[in-house]
Amino acid sequence: MKHVLVTGANGFVGKVLLGQLLAAGYRVSCACTTPNPSPREGVEQAILDIRDPSACAATLERLKPTHIIHLAAISHVPTSFQDPLLTWNTNVMGSLNLLEAVKQKAPDAFVVFASSSEVYGEAFKAGVALDESSPCLPMNPYAASKLAAELALEQYFKQGVRGVIARPFNHIGSGQSPDFVTASFARQIARIESAEQAPVMQVGNLEACRDFLDVQDVCAAYVQLLKLSDRHDYPRLFNIASGQSRKIRDILDEMISQSTVAISVELDPQRLRPSDIPVAVGNCDRIRNVLGWQPTIPLEDTLASLLADWRSRTDA
């Protein structure tokens, strides 16, 4: 049986991905820095800090995975500014530790590396949907660390490691941290509805346009990418995108329209990111043409489920 190891599996994406991998018939293991207090049945847990090279080697030697989906990362952009050393040590050195362990202990494993659309950075200022050949011009430490990890992975590809790099665009859904924009909106609406917050939403830049995806669709793309392990000739790099840009103001309006109370909106300067770009949208032709993947979940449904999730835990 094909055996997939997921790093960073306790995170927002990992929890969704584990379910999809089990449903697809894989044997599944997860590697996390702390034990999952609610472990998923059928998933073997391994405690692993990817910043520890010997621990990476020992984990891969023990588990012998046939496939790896590497999600573990510091993924919050403000955190990357506040603690760049943690970001670089985790996202770059951690990835190098894992890749070296793959080369030494699981040389036949196929690696799917979750990078980020953030690597394109200033290239988005062209105002068009970017494809995989577009220049990478990172604008924050998180994006730079992901691009550095991509470059490291490409070197391991040249040394015989098999795998692909995925650049997912903004993915949202139930369980995401309120550090991210749509989850912040949903949490605030839920708190307002339960009278835990005054009927005023604090927001950042609403004029930016982003390419939003449901996390379920992104995880489905990762599962599809695993299938490339059975092929000898395939691209090494894939955007995971919808190809559509949505203004954050429209996202907010849609979510407020689903609310049961009247809500006003107030700009919070603390929520404005210094590196904001007007439009970020991706071209997903390659993954659609190679694997037949495309997003299937309407954004309105995603926003409704996100709001329902926060309503169910308004004391959060």
Summary of the structure (lengths in Angstrom):
residues: 316
radius of gyration: 19.4
end to end distance: 39.7
largest distance: 59.1
contacts: 1061
relative contact order: 0.14
helix: 44%
strand: 18%
